[in-house]
Amino acid sequence: MFRTVCQEMQSPSPALPPPLPPPHHTLGPKPPKPAPQINGEVPDARESIDQRFLFCHICQETYRRPKVLPCLHSFCKPCLEDYAAQQAQDGAVPCPICNCQAVIPKEGIAGFKTNTFINSLNGGDDLANGPRRCDFCVKRGKTASAILKCLECREFLCGACSENHKLTSITMHHHTLSLADLRSGRYSREIRAIEQVTCDIHKNEVIMLYCLKCRQPICRDCKVNAHDGHDCAPLKDATERHVSKVSTLMDKLKSHMDLETKMLEDYNDYSSKLKLSHTELVRAIQQRDDELCELVHKLRDKTIEREAKLYQDEKKYIMEERDRMHGNINAMNTAHSFTENILKHGQDVDIMSLSKPILDRIASLCLPQAIPDRKKFSFQ
């Protein structure tokens, strides 16, 4: 298996896309072909991607060594380390965007997968640490600032070395770009089509294999050492199979997403109707309350009016009865005083001559009085 893979790797590499337009100099003795253009401009992968995808949600700046969480949200490694120091609990950290829990690998934040796609769109880690030195000058013990990068060699070059780079038969057709263009992401699509990704462990080895057991891209040295005996496949073949599988899952995901979207629309519609129903019900309750209150107020007013009339009638009756009683008491006092004086000071003839009127008067005053059945008011 490994021999077959190596043979495939030794076969001629596929043709590179059309050369990039040179930023500062000609890429070789032959005039380069123009890069693919859209509406007269070089296509930029960054422009066709949602800009929020290119900036860290935590620091709101271009990604620095982006790490991707299992929920597929990416953040700068330094930002994620600071965030995890404050928010991590029980070996997991919540995603700052969706709050999904991500179990922190044993290597720490560094153990999360690096988002190489975003990294390449933003120029890669090569440019994240400020000015670069010329790699060829460093190898010769010299120091010079780099102004270009060779995409095939993945080397940074100063002006002098870039001129020498054009003179060899191996490198004369290589593609070079200025550091400013690299940082701008203007040619990110073309760069990713040309530039070969090297292994993080074996720095000069291009990643061309995929370990089926470990499910990770590897180089030839990784295959011989850490992945010896593992089934591997050429990275391109594995990618084609993976893309086919993922495309099928994407269709399934799209169906689920459409279903969830429809359900969301239904819930939004139900929420609107629920709110309208709630508003109408509250309005009806308030209206019924107003009607009942008005009815109670009318009943209250009628009851008060009726009770006021009863009160006035009873008050009038009491006054009349009191006047009558005062009259009776006065009449009784008069009869009592008159009779007492006659009996005490009158002669027999006086007493006997007035006996009949006195007896008749006293008898009339002592007649039993009818007590009417009257309502009694309660003030409790």
C-alpha positions in Angstrom: 0.0 0.0 0.0 2.7 2.5 1.0 4.7 1.7 -2.1 1.7 2.5 -4.3 1.1 5.7 -2.4 4.7 6.8 -2.9 4.6 5.9 -6.6 1.5 8.1 -6.9 3.3 10.9 -5.1 6.3 10.6 -7.5 4.0 11.0 -10.5 4.0 14.4 -12.2 2.1 16.9 -10.2 -1.1 18.4 -11.7 -0.8 21.6 -13.6 -0.8 24.7 -11.5 -3.5 27.3 -12.1 -2.7 30.3 -14.2 0.2 32.3 -12.8 -0.6 35.2 -10.5 0.0 38.8 -11.8 3.4 39.9 -10.4 3.2 42.6 -7.7 6.7 43.9 -8.2 8.6 41.8 -10.8 8.3 39.2 -13.6 7.9 35.7 -12.4 10.2 34.3 -15.1 11.7 34.8 -18.5 8.3 34.1 -20.1 5.6 36.7 -19.6 3.1 35.3 -17.1 -0.5 34.7 -18.0 -3.1 36.8 -16.2 -4.9 35.2 -13.3 -8.6 34.4 -13.7 -10.7 37.5 -13.5 -14.3 38.3 -12.6 -15.7 41.5 -14.0 -12.1 42.6 -14.8 -10.8 42.0 -11.3 -8.8 39.2 -9.8 -11.3 37.1 -7.8 -10.7 37.2 -4.0 -11.9 34.3 -1.9 -12.2 36.6 1.1 -14.8 38.8 -0.7 -17.1 35.8 -1.3 -17.1 34.8 2.3 -19.1 36.4 5.1 -16.7 38.9 6.7 -17.7 37.7 10.2 -16.0 34.4 9.2 -12.7 36.2 8.9 -12.6 37.9 12.3 -12.4 36.6 15.8 -15.6 37.0 17.8 -13.7 37.7 21.0 -11.2 40.3 20.0 -13.0 41.5 16.8 -9.7 41.4 14.9 -8.1 39.2 12.2 -7.5 35.7 13.5 -4.1 34.8 15.1 -3.5 31.1 15.1 -7.2 30.3 14.8 -8.5 27.2 16.7 -11.8 25.6 15.8 -14.2 24.2 18.5 -16.3 21.1 17.9 -19.3 23.4 17.2 -17.2 24.7 14.3 -16.8 28.3 15.7 -13.2 29.5 15.5 -11.3 31.9 17.8 -7.7 33.2 18.1 -5.7 30.8 20.2 -4.6 33.5 22.6 -8.1 34.8 23.0 -9.5 31.3 23.6 -6.8 30.7 26.2 -7.7 33.8 28.1 -11.4 33.0 27.8 -10.9 29.4 29.0 -8.9 30.6 32.0 -12.0 32.5 33.2 -14.9 30.4 31.9 -13.7 26.7 31.9 -15.4 24.4 34.3 -14.9 20.6 34.8 -12.5 20.4 31.9 -14.8 22.0 29.4 -15.3 25.6 28.0 -18.6 27.0 26.6 -18.4 28.4 23.1 -18.5 32.2 23.3 -21.0 32.3 20.5 -23.4 29.3 20.8 -22.6 28.3 24.4 -22.0 24.7 23.4 -19.6 22.9 25.8 -16.3 21.9 24.3 -14.1 19.4 26.2 -10.6 20.8 26.5 -8.0 18.4 25.0 -5.2 17.1 27.3 -2.8 19.4 25.4 -5.0 22.4 26.4 -6.3 24.9 23.9 -3.4 24.0 21.6 -5.0 20.6 21.2 -8.0 22.0 19.4 -7.8 21.7 15.6 -6.2 24.6 13.8 -8.5 26.2 11.3 -6.0 26.1 8.4 -8.6 27.4 6.0 -9.1 30.7 7.8 -5.3 30.8 8.4 -4.6 30.6 4.7 -7.2 33.2 3.9 -5.6 35.6 6.4 -2.0 35.0 5.1 -1.1 32.2 7.5 1.0 32.2 10.7 4.1 33.2 8.7 3.0 36.8 8.7 1.4 37.0 12.2 4.6 37.9 14.0 5.6 41.1 12.2 8.4 41.6 9.7 10.1 38.6 8.2 13.7 37.9 7.4 14.9 36.5 4.1 15.2 32.7 4.6 18.0 32.3 2.1 20.1 35.0 3.7 19.6 33.5 7.2 20.9 30.2 5.8 24.1 32.0 4.6 24.5 33.7 8.0 23.3 37.1 6.8 20.4 39.3 7.7 18.0 41.0 5.3 14.3 41.9 5.4 12.1 39.8 3.1 9.8 41.6 0.6 8.4 38.6 -1.2 7.4 35.0 -0.7 7.8 32.1 -3.1 4.6 30.1 -3.0 6.1 26.8 -4.2 9.2 26.9 -2.0 7.3 28.5 0.9 10.4 30.7 1.5 10.7 34.4 2.2 13.0 36.3 -0.1 14.8 39.7 -0.1 15.1 41.7 -3.3 18.5 40.2 -4.2 17.6 36.6 -3.5 14.4 37.0 -5.4 16.4 38.0 -8.5 18.6 34.9 -8.1 15.5 32.8 -7.5 14.4 33.6 -11.1 17.7 32.4 -12.6 17.5 28.7 -11.8 15.7 26.3 -14.1 13.9 24.8 -11.2 12.5 28.0 -9.6 12.4 30.3 -12.6 8.6 29.7 -13.1 7.7 29.8 -9.4 5.1 32.3 -8.2 6.1 35.1 -5.8 4.0 37.6 -4.0 4.7 40.7 -1.9 4.1 40.5 1.8 1.5 43.3 1.5 -0.5 41.1 -1.0 -0.1 38.1 1.2 -1.5 40.0 4.2 -4.3 41.5 2.2 -5.7 38.1 1.2 -6.2 39.4 -2.3 -4.8 36.2 -3.9 -5.9 33.8 -1.1 -7.7 31.5 -3.6 -4.7 31.3 -6.0 -2.2 30.9 -3.1 -4.1 28.0 -1.7 -4.2 26.4 -5.1 -0.5 26.7 -5.6 1.1 26.6 -2.1 1.6 23.1 -0.7 1.0 22.6 3.0 3.9 21.3 5.0 3.8 19.1 8.1 3.9 20.8 11.5 6.2 18.0 12.8 8.5 17.6 9.8 8.7 21.1 8.6 10.0 20.5 5.1 7.7 17.6 4.2 4.6 18.3 2.2 1.4 16.7 3.5 0.3 14.3 0.8 -1.2 11.3 2.7 -4.2 10.7 4.8 -4.1 8.2 7.7 -7.4 6.3 7.6 -6.9 4.9 11.1 -6.0 8.2 12.8 -8.2 10.3 10.4 -5.6 13.0 9.8 -3.5 14.3 7.0 0.2 13.3 7.3 3.5 13.5 5.4 5.8 10.7 4.3 7.9 10.9 7.4 4.8 10.7 9.6 3.8 7.5 7.7 7.2 5.9 8.3 7.3 6.9 12.0 4.2 7.6 14.0 1.8 6.0 11.4 3.8 2.9 10.4 1.4 0.0 9.7 -1.6 2.3 9.4 -3.7 2.2 6.2 -3.2 5.4 4.3 -4.4 6.9 1.1 -3.3 9.8 -1.1 -4.6 13.0 0.3 -6.4 13.9 -2.9 -8.2 10.5 -3.2 -9.2 10.7 0.5 -10.4 14.2 0.0 -12.6 13.3 -3.0 -14.2 10.4 -1.1 -14.7 12.7 1.9 -16.2 15.5 -0.2 -18.6 13.0 -1.7 -19.6 11.8 1.7 -19.9 15.3 3.2 -21.9 16.4 0.2 -24.4 13.7 0.9 -24.5 14.7 4.6 -24.8 18.4 3.4 -28.0 17.4 1.5 -29.3 15.7 4.6 -28.3 18.7 6.7 -30.0 21.0 4.2 -33.2 19.0 4.5 -33.0 19.2 8.3 -32.3 22.9 8.1 -35.3 23.4 5.8 -37.5 21.5 8.2 -36.2 23.5 11.2 -36.7 26.7 9.2 -40.3 25.7 8.4 -40.9 24.8 12.1 -39.3 28.1 13.1 -41.6 29.9 10.7 -44.6 28.0 12.1 -43.5 28.9 15.7 -43.1 32.5 14.7 -46.5 32.5 13.1 -48.0 30.8 16.2 -46.2 33.3 18.4 -47.7 36.2 16.4 -51.2 34.7 16.7 -50.6 33.9 20.4 -49.7 37.5 21.0 -52.7 38.7 19.1 -55.0 36.3 20.9 -53.5 37.4 24.2 -54.0 41.0 23.4 -57.6 40.5 22.4 -58.3 38.4 25.4 -56.8 41.0 27.8 -58.9 43.7 26.0 -62.1 41.6 26.3 -61.3 41.0 30.0 -60.8 44.7 30.5 -64.0 45.6 28.6 -66.0 43.0 30.7 -64.4 44.4 33.8 -65.5 47.9 32.8 -69.0 46.7 32.0 -69.3 44.8 35.4 -67.9 47.8 37.2 -70.4 50.1 35.5 -73.2 47.6 36.4 -72.0 47.4 40.0 -71.8 51.2 40.2 -75.4 51.5 38.9 -76.6 48.9 41.5 -74.6 50.7 44.2 -76.2 54.0 43.3 -79.7 52.5 43.2 -79.1 50.7 46.6 -77.8 53.9 48.1 -80.8 55.8 46.7 -83.3 53.3 48.1 -81.6 53.1 51.5 -81.5 57.0 51.6 -85.3 57.0 51.0 -85.8 54.4 53.7 -83.6 56.4 56.0 -85.6 59.6 55.4 -88.9 57.8 55.9 -87.7 56.2 59.2 -86.2 59.5 60.3 -89.6 61.3 59.7 -91.5 58.5 61.5 -89.1 58.7 64.5 -89.6 62.5 64.7 -93.3 62.1 64.6 -93.3 59.4 67.2 -91.0 61.5 69.4 -93.3 64.4 69.1 -96.3 62.2 70.0 -94.5 60.8 73.0 -93.5 64.2 74.2 -97.1 65.2 73.9 -98.3 62.1 75.9 -95.7 62.7 78.5 -96.7 66.3 78.9 -100.4 65.3 79.1 -99.6 62.7 81.7 -97.6 65.1 83.7 -100.4 67.6 83.6 -103.0 65.0 84.6 -100.7 63.7 87.4 -100.0 67.1 88.8 -103.6 68.2 88.6 -104.9 65.1 90.3 -102.1 65.2 92.9 -103.0 68.8 93.8 -106.8 68.0 94.0 -106.2 65.1 96.2 -103.8 66.9 98.4 -105.4 70.3 98.7 -109.0 70.0 97.4 -112.2 69.8 99.4 -114.3 66.7 99.2 -116.7 68.5 97.0 -113.8 69.5 94.7 -112.6 66.0 94.5 -116.0 64.5 93.8 -117.1 67.1 91.4 -114.0 66.6 89.2 -113.7 62.8 89.8 -115.3 61.8 86.5 -113.1 64.1 84.2 -110.1 63.0 86.2 -110.8 59.3 85.9 -111.8 59.6 82.2 -108.5 61.5 81.5 -106.3 59.1 83.4 -108.1 56.1 81.8 -107.5 57.5 78.3 -103.9 58.2 79.1 -103.4 54.7 80.4 -104.8 52.9 77.3 -102.2 50.5 75.8 -100.3 52.0 72.8 -99.8 49.9 69.6 -96.1 49.5 68.9 -95.6 49.3 65.1 -93.2 46.7 63.6 -90.5 48.9 62.2 -87.2 48.0 60.4 -84.1 48.6 62.3 -81.0 49.9 60.5 -77.7 48.1 61.0 -74.5 50.3 60.9 -72.0 47.4 61.0 
